[in-house]
Amino acid sequence: MTPSDSGKVLLATPRGYCAGVDRAVQTVERTLELQGAPVYVRKQIVHNLHVVRALEARGAIFVEETDEVPEGATVVFSAHGVAPVVHQEAAARGLTTIDATCPLVTKVHNEAKRFAREGYEILLIGHEGHEEVVGTAGEAPEVTVLVDGPEHAATVQVKDPDKVVWLSQTTLSVDETLETVAALGTRFPGLHSPPSDDICYATQNRQAAVKVISPRVELFLVVGSANSSNSVRMVEVALDHGANDAHLVEDASAIDEAWLAGVRTVGLSSGASVPEILVTDVLAWLAERGYGEVEEVTAAEEKQSFALPRELRRMETGKV
């Protein structure tokens, strides 16, 4: 398509930051304001390279494990949550901890603890090695079995089929998770479910918007980092629901102009940890190439917000 041609962008709403990500990023920013640099953060606070670099520029230091944090310093735990052993390690080093775990992830942690106390074996649906899965499994490691998708559900073994429950990572594909649960339910008719769906509202809403747009576009672009599970899932959802082509892009510079060949309409969204400025940059990039018409497609309205971590609120009131 040449710049003189008229192309169109279908822009998904909701997109970008969810309440949990906004809370986590604000937590690091506010800690820097209150304590000054450096502030240590265990793992990436959220899975977005631009967010991490921006916070590094302000004085945040990202580490992989607590033993990299100087004794007595402050460390922020990421939005993905940590296992109890991490809290124990931090306490042993005399660290001041601020837990920025998303409250919806904390909900899953609490479910894991409760079901473990009640004698259930936990089938945790999620991706091996993902920080959220590691943290949740760490709440009850002796009774937690990872189930990584529908195919794995066909082979997983349990001790007592009548005393088993499923939980899930919050950022999975809604459809694939339901398929996995169905496969588990076929094998284990006594399978119990959590009180409410573990997949977070933001993940579901962003996937819903992608599903609405995908049949109407030849190309779908999702702005997000490669280690962002919810962003990767959105690309899969786009391909599964009608888009001819779909790509995950870190930012506008990652778009290959060759993808636009023969494309009249582009779908655009962003993962739950993506700043809106990156979407704005992609819209500008597309406009320069003839895709200046933008139609916003709304699948849901989000009004959710979360209070900052209690440790940070205590700091703000001088009670620490």
N, C-alpha and C positions, 0 to 999 in steps of 0.2 A: 504494500500500500504506500502511495506517495503522500507527502504532506498535504497535497491539495484534496485528497480523498477525504471522505467523511467517515471516520470510524467512531466507535462508541465504547464506553467503559461502563460496566455494571458494577457499582461499588457496594460491597456488602456492609450491612449494619445489623447487628453489632460486629465490631472488629477491634483489634488492638487490646490495650490494657484491660484486664479484668480487675475486680476489686482486690483480689489477693496479691496480684503483681503490684498494683498501685500502693498498697499498704507496705509491701516489702521494700520497694524502692524508696518510699518516703521514710521508712525506718532507718535506712542507711544515711539518707540525706540529713535527717533530723539528728541522728547520733553524731554526725560530723559537726553539725552546728553547735551542739551542746558540749561536746568533748574536744573538738578539734581533731586534726589528723595526727597520726594515722588511726583509722578504725579498721579492724580486721574483719573479714567476712569469710566464713567457711563455705567453700564451693561458690559457684556463680549465684548471686542473689536471686536472679531469674535467668532463664536460658535465652539471653539475647546479648550478642557481642557488643552492640552499640551502647546498651545500657551499662554494661560492665566497664567499657572504656571511659564513658562519661563519669562514672563514679570513681574510677581510678584517678582520673584527672583532678578530682576534688580531694583525694587523699585516702580513698579506700584501698586496702591491700587484700587481695583475694588469695586464699590459701586452700589447700586440699584437705588438710587435717588439723585438728586442734594443737597437735604438738609443734606446729609451725608458728603458733602464736606465742609471743613472749609472755612469761609468767606474770600474772597480775594485770594483763591488758584486757581490753574489751573486744569481744567477738560477737558478731551477728550471725545467727543461723539462717540459712536460706529459706525461701518460700516452700521448698520441696519437703522440708521436715527432716528430722534426724532420729536415729535410734536412741534409746535410753543410755546406751553405753557412751555415746558422744557427750551427753550431759555429765556423765560420771567422769569422763576424761577431762572435761573443762573444769569441773569442780576441783579435781586433783591438782590442777595447775593454777588454781586461784584466779581463774578468769571471770570477769564480769560478762555474763551472757545476756543477749537480747534475742529472743526467739521470734523470728519473722515468718515462721511456718504459716502457710495459708490456713485459716480456720476450717476450710473444707477438707484439707488434708488431716488436720488435727481430729476432725470428726471420724475419719477412717481409722486413725490410730486408736481412738477411744473404742471404736467397734472391735478392733482386733484384741485389745486388752479384755473387753467384756466377754467376747466369745471364747477366748482362751480360758478365762476364769470359769466359764460354764462348761468346760470340757469339750469344746468343739475343735475339730481340725479345720484349719482355715485354708481355703483355696484362693490364693491371691492372684487375680487376673492382672497381668501387667508385663512390662518388658524388662527382661533380666538386665541388671546393672543400672537401671534408671534410679536416680537418687531418691525419688519418692518411694519406689518399691523397696529399696534397701532400708529406708527409715521405717516404713510400715512393718516389714517383715521383722525388723529388730525389736518390735514390741512383744512378739511371741515367737521367737525363732524355732523353738522346739516343735511347734504345732502348725507352722506355716509352710505351705507348699506353693511354689510359683507355677502358674499356668499361663504360658505365653502364647495365647491365641487358640482358635478352634482345633487346630491339628494336634496341639499338645494336650488338649482336653480329652482326646481319644485314647491317650496312653497313660495319663496320670493315675497314680495309685494312692488309695487312702486306707487308713486302718479300720475305720468303722463307717460304712456308707450311710448309716442312719444318724451320724453325729458329725456332719460336715456342713460348712457354710462358705459361701463365696463373698469376697470383697474385691474391690478393683482400684487400680490406679485412677486418679481423677481425670486424666487427660487423654484417655483412649478414644478410639473410634466407637461411637455409640452402637453402630450396626454390628461391628465385629465383636464387641463385648456381649451384645445380646445373643449373637451366634454362639459364642463361647459358653455362655450360661446355658443355652439350650442344649448344647452338646454335653455339658456336665450333668444337666438335669436328666437327660436320657440314660446316662450311665449310672447316675445316683439319684433315684426317684425321691429319696429322703433329703435331698439338698435343701438347706435353708438359705434364705436371702437376708441381706441387711434391711434395717427398718425403712431405708430410703435409698434411692439410686446413688452410688458413690461417684459417678461421673459428674463433674461440677457443672453448674448452670452455664458458665461461660463457654466451656467446651461444647456443650450441647447446642447452645445458641449460635455459636460461630459455624458449627457444622451444618445447622439447619439453614443458615443463610447461603452457604456454599451449595447445598442441595437445590435450593430454589433457583439459583443463578445458573448452575452448570449446564442445564439443558439448552440454555439460550446463548451459549458462547462457544467459540472455537478454541479459545485459549483462556486458561485461568492462571492467574499469578497469585501466589500466597507469599507475603512478606514475612520472613521469620528466619531464625537460625537453624542450622542443621541438627543441633542437639535439642531442639524444642519439640517435644513429643506432640503437643497439640497442633503445632504448625505442620509437621510432617503428615499427621492424620488428615488435615484439611486438604492437602494435595491428593491423597488417596481418595477422599470423599468426592472431590471434583471429578476425578477420572471415573469413579464408579457411578456417577449420576449424570453423565452426558457430555462433559467437556471433552473435546477432541484431544486436547493437550493441556498439561498442567505442570507448573514448575514452582519450586520453592526458591525464593531469592532473598539474599541477605539485605539487599538494598537495590536502588535503581541501577547501580553500576554492574550488577550481576545479571541483568537482563540481556539476552542474546537477541539482537534485532532480527535474526533469521527466523525466530519464532513467530514473527508477525506476518510472514508470507501467507497470503490468502485469508487472513483473519479480518473479519468485519467488526466483531464484538469481543471485547476482552473482559473477563471477570476479574475482580480484584478484591482481596481481603488481606487480613494480617492476623498473625497468631496473638495469643493473649498476653505475651510479654513484649510486644512491639510498640515503640513510641509512634505516635501519629505522624510525626514529621517525616518518617521514612515512607509512609503511604503517600503523603503529599508530594514527596520527591518523585515517586513512581508515576503519579498522575501527571506531573509536569513533564517527565520523560516521555510518557505516552502522548501527551498533547503536542509535543514538538514533532511527533511522527504521525500526526493526523488523527489522533484519537482524543479530540477535544470535548466531545459531548459526554457528559457524565450523568448517569441515572443512579440514584441511590435506591437500593433494594433492602427493605427492612423486614427481618424475620422475627424479631423480638425486641422488646425494650428492656433495658437493664437499669435498675436503680439501686443495686446492691452496693453496700459500702461496709467496711470493717474498721473498727477502732484500732489505733496503733497498739503494739504490744504493751502489756502492763508494765514491764520493766522500764520501757522508755517513758511511759506516762509518769512513773515514779521519779525518774530522773528530772523530768520537766518540772515537777512540783518540789524538787529538792529533798525527796524522802529516801534517797539512796546514799 
